[in-house]
């Protein structure tokens, strides 16, 4: 049985766009694991995954939903939901494939660092997702979930975001990231060795690019080391549509 990845489609069929599924897809592509994709629109996620017998996520998580993407069905038949759970499951199921180096403390550090970049830039990124990427059913669901998260419609979030102030606030996270990359010698956070921590960063950067090329360009332009990391992971970004 081939591994099955559940992912969220774009309206034009151009493939994976969301950061969390990209974390898993990058890991699969890097490890060279054969897989196929089943695409689920946002309103289809809970009915489909609950029908498979997957226990719901506890309330209060981010996002605060019972079922989420990515989810995978391993060749053993085991079902694993959430990118943070999938990564160790892949390591255990495919020990002879290249390692994601989940034992590195960099993974936890990067997972803590990335929100310091994403949240300040949320008003520049999130409102564009349904406009640029999603079909009608997923766009309506996305708006509802984000309105619940931020307490306002995404149009108000966008209107209330001061661009230069947002970039200044995100700058702290970018500087920390650049410092880690420069200390390692690059292009990856572990020097010449790719790891899952790299994929957490690159999934964010690539999501920016799919929404707005200018947003991505300014993000990778924060430091040459950040652009080098993105370019170093380019081979594993190539497979997005199947």
C-alpha positions in Angstrom: 0.0 0.0 0.0 1.3 3.4 -1.0 1.4 6.2 1.6 -1.6 8.5 1.2 -1.4 12.2 2.0 -4.5 14.2 2.6 -4.0 17.8 1.4 -6.0 21.0 0.6 -6.2 22.0 -3.1 -6.0 25.3 -4.8 -8.8 26.3 -7.0 -6.7 26.1 -10.1 -5.2 22.7 -9.4 -1.7 24.1 -8.9 -1.2 22.0 -5.8 -0.1 22.3 -2.2 -0.2 25.8 -0.8 -0.7 25.6 3.0 2.4 25.7 5.3 1.5 22.7 7.4 0.9 20.3 4.5 4.1 21.6 3.0 6.1 20.5 6.1 4.9 17.0 5.5 5.3 17.1 1.7 8.8 18.5 2.0 9.7 15.6 4.4 8.2 13.0 2.0 10.0 14.5 -1.0 13.3 14.7 0.9 13.1 11.2 2.2 12.1 9.9 -1.2 9.0 8.1 0.1 6.5 7.1 -2.6 3.1 8.6 -1.9 -0.1 9.8 -3.5 -2.4 12.7 -2.6 -6.1 12.9 -1.9 -7.4 16.4 -2.1 -10.0 17.6 0.4 -11.7 21.0 0.4 -12.0 22.6 3.8 -15.7 21.5 4.4 -14.7 17.9 3.5 -12.0 17.5 6.0 -14.0 16.7 9.2 -16.5 14.3 7.5 -13.7 12.4 5.7 -11.2 12.1 8.6 -13.9 11.4 11.2 -15.2 8.6 8.9 -11.8 7.0 9.0 -12.0 6.6 12.8 -9.3 9.2 13.6 -9.8 10.6 17.1 -10.5 14.3 17.1 -7.9 16.8 18.3 -8.5 18.2 21.8 -10.2 21.6 21.9 -8.2 24.8 22.2 -5.4 23.9 19.8 -4.2 26.0 16.9 -6.1 25.8 14.7 -9.0 25.1 17.1 -10.7 22.4 14.9 -11.3 18.7 15.6 -9.7 17.5 12.3 -7.0 19.1 10.3 -4.6 18.7 7.3 -2.1 17.2 6.8 -3.1 13.7 7.6 -1.4 10.6 6.2 -2.3 6.9 5.9 0.9 4.9 6.2 1.4 1.7 4.3 0.7 -0.2 7.5 -2.8 1.4 7.5 -2.0 3.6 10.5 -3.5 7.1 10.3 -1.6 10.1 11.6 -2.9 13.7 11.8 -0.9 16.9 12.3 2.5 17.6 10.7 4.3 17.5 14.1 3.0 13.9 14.6 3.6 12.8 11.1 7.3 13.7 11.1 8.3 11.1 13.8 5.9 8.6 12.3 7.8 8.9 9.0 11.1 8.5 10.7 9.9 5.3 12.5 8.3 3.8 9.3 11.2 4.6 7.0 14.4 4.3 9.0 16.6 3.6 6.0 15.6 6.8 4.2 17.4 10.1 4.8 16.9 11.3 8.4 14.9 14.4 9.3 17.1 14.8 12.4 14.2 15.2 14.8 16.6 14.8 17.7 18.1 18.2 17.0 17.0 21.0 19.4 16.7 23.2 16.3 13.2 21.7 15.5 11.6 23.0 18.7 13.5 26.3 18.5 12.3 26.9 14.9 8.7 25.9 15.8 8.8 28.5 18.5 10.5 31.1 16.2 8.2 30.9 13.1 5.1 32.3 14.8 7.2 35.5 15.6 7.4 36.0 11.9 4.0 34.7 10.7 1.7 36.5 13.2 3.1 40.0 12.6 2.6 39.4 8.9 -0.8 37.8 9.2 -2.6 40.8 7.9 -0.5 40.8 4.8 -0.8 37.1 4.2 -4.0 35.5 5.4 -6.5 37.8 3.7 -4.9 37.0 0.4 -5.2 33.2 0.7 -9.0 33.0 -0.1 -8.6 35.7 -2.8 -5.8 34.1 -4.6 -5.8 30.4 -3.9 -9.0 28.9 -2.7 -12.2 27.7 -4.4 -15.6 29.0 -3.1 -16.3 26.3 -0.6 -12.9 26.4 1.0 -12.8 30.2 0.9 -16.0 30.5 2.9 -14.8 28.0 5.4 -11.4 29.7 5.7 -13.0 33.1 6.3 -15.2 31.7 9.1 -12.3 29.9 10.9 -10.0 32.9 10.7 -12.7 35.3 11.8 -13.1 33.1 14.9 -9.4 33.1 15.5 -8.8 36.9 15.1 -12.3 38.2 16.1 -12.7 40.1 12.9 -13.3 39.6 9.2 -10.0 39.2 7.2 -10.8 42.4 5.3 -10.6 44.3 8.6 -7.4 42.5 9.6 -5.9 43.6 6.3 -7.1 47.2 6.7 -5.8 47.4 10.2 -2.3 46.2 9.4 0.4 48.9 9.0 2.8 47.4 6.5 6.1 48.8 7.8 5.1 48.2 11.4 4.3 44.6 10.6 7.7 44.0 8.9 9.5 45.8 11.8 7.8 43.4 14.3 8.6 40.4 12.2 12.2 41.5 11.9 13.1 40.1 15.3 12.2 36.6 14.2 14.0 37.0 10.8 17.2 38.2 12.6 17.1 35.2 14.9 16.7 32.9 12.0 19.5 34.5 10.0 21.7 34.2 13.1 21.1 30.5 13.3 21.8 30.0 9.6 25.0 32.1 9.7 26.2 30.3 12.8 25.7 26.9 11.0 27.6 28.0 7.9 24.5 27.3 5.8 22.7 26.7 3.6 20.7 24.7 6.1 20.2 25.1 9.9 22.6 22.1 10.4 25.1 23.4 7.9 25.3 21.1 4.9 22.7 18.7 6.3 19.0 19.3 5.7 16.6 18.7 8.6 13.0 19.0 9.4 13.6 22.3 11.0 14.6 23.7 7.6 11.3 22.4 6.2 9.3 24.3 8.9 10.9 27.5 7.7 10.7 26.9 4.0 7.0 25.8 4.2 6.3 29.3 5.5 8.4 31.1 2.9 6.9 29.1 0.1 3.4 29.8 1.3 4.2 33.5 1.2 5.4 33.1 -2.4 2.3 31.3 -3.6 0.1 34.2 -2.2 2.3 37.1 -3.2 5.6 37.1 -4.9 6.4 40.5 -3.4 5.8 39.2 0.2 8.1 36.3 -0.5 10.8 38.5 -2.0 10.8 40.8 1.0 10.9 37.8 3.4 13.9 36.0 1.7 15.5 39.4 1.2 15.8 39.9 5.0 19.1 38.1 4.8 21.1 36.3 2.2 21.2 33.2 4.4 17.4 33.0 4.4 17.2 33.0 0.6 20.0 30.4 0.4 18.0 28.1 2.7 15.0 28.5 0.5 17.0 27.8 -2.7 18.7 24.8 -1.0 15.3 23.2 -0.4 14.0 23.9 -4.0 14.4 20.3 -5.1 11.9 19.1 -2.5 9.4 21.9 -3.4 9.1 20.6 -7.0 6.4 18.0 -6.3 3.3 19.9 -5.3 0.4 18.6 -7.5 0.1 14.8 -6.9 
